[in-house]
Amino acid sequence: MTMVGKGGGNFYVITLSLAGLSIYEASATGQFILFLAATAAALMFGRRKNIFWSMAFFLGVIIAISAFAGGYFSHLFSAKMLKLVFAILLFLSGLIMFFPVREHKRKSMNKKGRVVFKLDNKAYSVNLFVALPATVLTGIASGMVGVSGGSFLVPLFQSQNI
């Protein structure tokens, strides 16, 4: 799963739940497995120079704080509610995959609310009004139920032509 930017948490949580772990244990264990998978993938992708480091740190810090908050406050929700959040996230993740990638015109790069990241000879414009709320919500939900944020961030980045 890490080949396409998804850590596989969707499958870890389900498998661990079927093995008899509570949603809390499955989520926490799934997050740790995701951490290990993401670290290994980052090392490999980084070696091949496939990581856009400035954007990864910018959004990575935001999602890390959000995921920590989601995990920290997950005990405030019932197991039933966490399972419902998990099911909704899986449904939305599948639905997002049906939306086509849009091409953006160059002249929209410097509009208000956008930040431009440069890599080699390319410039990528990220709409902060879309990326920040989506990243924070993805982080909170991912940390809460142990799924990977890649299910949402990869389509988000593609929709922003990144």
C-alpha positions as CSV (number, residue, x, y, z in Angstrom):
1,M,0.0,0.0,0.0
2,T,2.8,2.4,0.6
3,M,3.7,2.4,-3.1
4,V,0.7,4.6,-3.7
5,G,0.9,6.8,-0.6
6,K,-1.5,4.8,1.6
7,G,-0.1,3.0,4.6
8,G,-2.8,0.3,4.7
9,G,-4.4,1.3,8.1
10,N,-7.8,0.6,6.6
11,F,-6.9,-3.1,6.4
12,Y,-4.9,-3.2,9.6
13,V,-7.7,-2.0,11.8
14,I,-10.3,-4.3,10.2
15,T,-7.9,-7.3,10.5
16,L,-7.0,-6.5,14.1
17,S,-10.7,-6.0,15.0
18,L,-11.6,-9.4,13.4
19,A,-8.8,-10.9,15.4
20,G,-10.6,-9.8,18.6
21,L,-9.0,-6.5,19.5
22,S,-11.2,-3.6,20.6
23,I,-11.5,-0.7,18.3
24,Y,-9.2,1.3,20.6
25,E,-6.5,-1.4,20.6
26,A,-6.9,-2.0,16.8
27,S,-6.6,1.8,16.1
28,A,-3.6,2.3,18.3
29,T,-1.8,-0.8,16.9
30,G,-2.8,0.2,13.4
31,Q,-1.3,3.6,13.9
32,F,2.0,2.1,15.1
33,I,2.1,-0.2,12.1
34,L,1.4,2.8,9.8
35,F,4.3,4.7,11.5
36,L,6.7,1.9,10.7
37,A,5.4,1.5,7.1
38,A,5.5,5.3,6.5
39,T,9.1,5.5,7.9
40,A,10.3,2.7,5.6
41,A,8.5,4.1,2.6
42,A,9.8,7.6,3.3
43,L,13.4,6.3,3.3
44,M,12.9,4.5,0.0
45,F,11.0,7.4,-1.7
46,G,13.5,9.9,-0.3
47,R,16.4,7.9,-1.7
48,R,14.8,8.1,-5.1
49,K,14.1,11.8,-4.7
50,N,10.3,11.3,-5.0
51,I,9.5,13.3,-1.9
52,F,8.6,17.0,-2.1
53,W,10.3,17.8,1.2
54,S,9.2,21.4,1.7
55,M,5.5,20.5,1.2
56,A,5.9,17.2,3.2
57,F,7.2,19.1,6.2
58,F,4.6,21.9,5.9
59,L,1.6,19.6,5.7
60,G,3.3,16.8,7.7
61,V,3.6,18.9,10.8
62,I,0.0,19.9,10.6
63,I,-1.2,16.3,10.1
64,A,1.0,15.0,12.8
65,I,-0.4,17.4,15.4
66,S,-3.9,16.7,14.2
67,A,-3.4,12.9,14.3
68,F,-2.0,13.2,17.8
69,A,-5.0,15.2,18.9
70,G,-7.4,12.6,17.3
71,G,-5.6,9.8,19.0
72,Y,-5.5,11.6,22.3
73,F,-9.2,12.4,22.4
74,S,-10.4,9.1,20.9
75,H,-11.1,7.7,24.3
76,L,-13.9,10.3,24.7
77,F,-15.9,8.5,21.9
78,S,-17.7,5.3,22.3
79,A,-16.5,2.2,20.3
80,K,-19.7,2.4,18.3
81,M,-19.0,6.0,17.3
82,L,-15.4,5.2,16.3
83,K,-16.6,2.3,14.2
84,L,-19.1,4.7,12.5
85,V,-16.3,7.3,11.8
86,F,-14.2,4.4,10.5
87,A,-17.0,3.3,8.1
88,I,-17.7,6.8,6.9
89,L,-14.0,7.4,6.2
90,L,-13.7,4.2,4.2
91,F,-16.8,5.1,2.2
92,L,-15.5,8.7,1.5
93,S,-12.1,7.3,0.5
94,G,-13.7,5.0,-2.1
95,L,-16.0,7.8,-3.3
96,I,-13.1,10.3,-3.7
97,M,-11.3,7.8,-6.1
98,F,-14.1,8.4,-8.7
99,F,-13.4,12.1,-9.1
100,P,-11.1,13.0,-12.0
101,V,-7.9,15.0,-11.6
102,R,-8.3,18.6,-12.7
103,E,-5.6,20.5,-14.5
104,H,-5.0,24.0,-13.2
105,K,-4.0,27.0,-15.3
106,R,-0.7,28.6,-14.5
107,K,-2.2,32.1,-13.9
108,S,-4.1,30.9,-10.8
109,M,-0.8,30.1,-9.0
110,N,-0.5,33.4,-7.1
111,K,-4.1,33.9,-6.1
112,K,-4.9,34.8,-2.5
113,G,-4.9,31.8,-0.1
114,R,-2.4,29.9,-2.1
115,V,1.2,29.0,-1.3
116,V,3.6,28.1,-4.0
117,F,6.2,25.3,-3.5
118,K,9.0,25.0,-6.0
119,L,10.8,21.7,-6.9
120,D,13.4,21.7,-9.6
121,N,11.9,23.6,-12.5
122,K,8.3,23.1,-11.4
123,A,6.1,25.2,-9.2
124,Y,3.1,23.8,-7.4
125,S,0.4,26.1,-6.1
126,V,-1.6,24.7,-3.1
127,N,-4.9,26.2,-2.2
128,L,-4.7,26.6,1.6
129,F,-8.5,27.1,1.9
130,V,-8.8,23.5,0.7
131,A,-5.6,21.9,1.9
132,L,-5.5,23.1,5.5
133,P,-9.0,22.1,6.6
134,A,-8.8,18.8,4.7
135,T,-5.4,18.1,6.3
136,V,-6.5,18.9,9.8
137,L,-9.7,16.9,9.5
138,T,-7.9,14.0,7.9
139,G,-5.3,14.0,10.7
140,I,-7.9,14.1,13.5
141,A,-10.0,11.4,11.9
142,S,-6.9,9.2,11.1
143,G,-5.5,9.5,14.5
144,M,-8.9,8.7,16.0
145,V,-9.5,5.4,14.2
146,G,-6.1,4.4,13.1
147,V,-6.4,4.7,9.3
148,S,-3.9,6.2,7.0
149,G,-4.4,9.8,5.9
150,G,-3.2,8.8,2.4
151,S,-6.7,7.7,1.5
152,F,-7.7,11.3,1.5
153,L,-4.4,13.2,1.0
154,V,-3.4,11.5,-2.2
155,P,-6.7,12.4,-3.9
156,L,-6.5,15.9,-2.4
157,F,-3.0,16.4,-3.8
158,Q,-4.1,15.1,-7.2
159,S,-7.1,17.5,-7.2
160,Q,-4.7,20.3,-6.5
161,N,-2.5,19.1,-9.4
162,I,0.4,18.3,-7.1
